[in-house]
Amino acid sequence: MLAWLSENMATIIVCAIVFGFFAVAVVRIVRDRKKGKNSCGCGCADCPMNGRCHS
């Protein structure tokens, strides 16, 4: 088991880093949605979907 871990350590570390970035992105999106922030980052005044996507 230790031999397999040492042979694949680089792959394991890279996968852990990628998974970490993915988890941070998902948490940030969920927090922003709960706060009512829109995903596009611009104002809703000129948006054609104004009044339909946000309450």
C-alpha positions in Angstrom: 0.0 0.0 0.0 2.8 2.4 0.8 4.5 1.6 -2.5 1.4 2.5 -4.4 1.0 5.8 -2.5 4.6 6.8 -3.1 4.3 6.0 -6.8 1.1 8.0 -7.2 1.8 10.9 -4.8 1.9 13.5 -7.5 -1.4 12.5 -9.0 -3.0 12.4 -5.6 -1.7 15.9 -4.7 -2.9 17.4 -8.0 -6.3 15.8 -7.7 -6.6 17.1 -4.1 -5.8 20.7 -5.3 -8.3 20.5 -8.1 -11.0 19.2 -5.8 -10.2 21.9 -3.3 -10.6 24.7 -5.9 -13.9 23.1 -7.1 -15.2 22.9 -3.5 -14.3 26.5 -2.9 -16.1 27.6 -6.1 -19.2 25.7 -5.2 -19.3 27.1 -1.7 -18.9 30.6 -3.0 -21.7 30.2 -5.6 -24.0 28.8 -2.9 -23.2 31.7 -0.5 -23.7 34.3 -3.3 -27.1 32.8 -4.2 -28.2 32.9 -0.6 -27.3 36.5 -0.3 -29.3 37.3 -3.5 -26.4 38.3 -5.7 -26.8 37.7 -9.4 -24.4 35.6 -11.4 -23.7 37.9 -14.2 -22.2 40.7 -12.1 -23.9 43.5 -13.9 -27.0 45.6 -13.0 -30.5 44.4 -13.8 -31.8 47.7 -15.1 -30.7 47.0 -18.7 -31.2 43.3 -18.7 -33.9 41.9 -21.0 -34.9 39.4 -18.2 -35.4 42.3 -15.7 -37.9 41.3 -13.1 -38.1 37.7 -14.1 -35.0 36.1 -12.6 -35.0 37.9 -9.2 -37.8 38.4 -6.8 
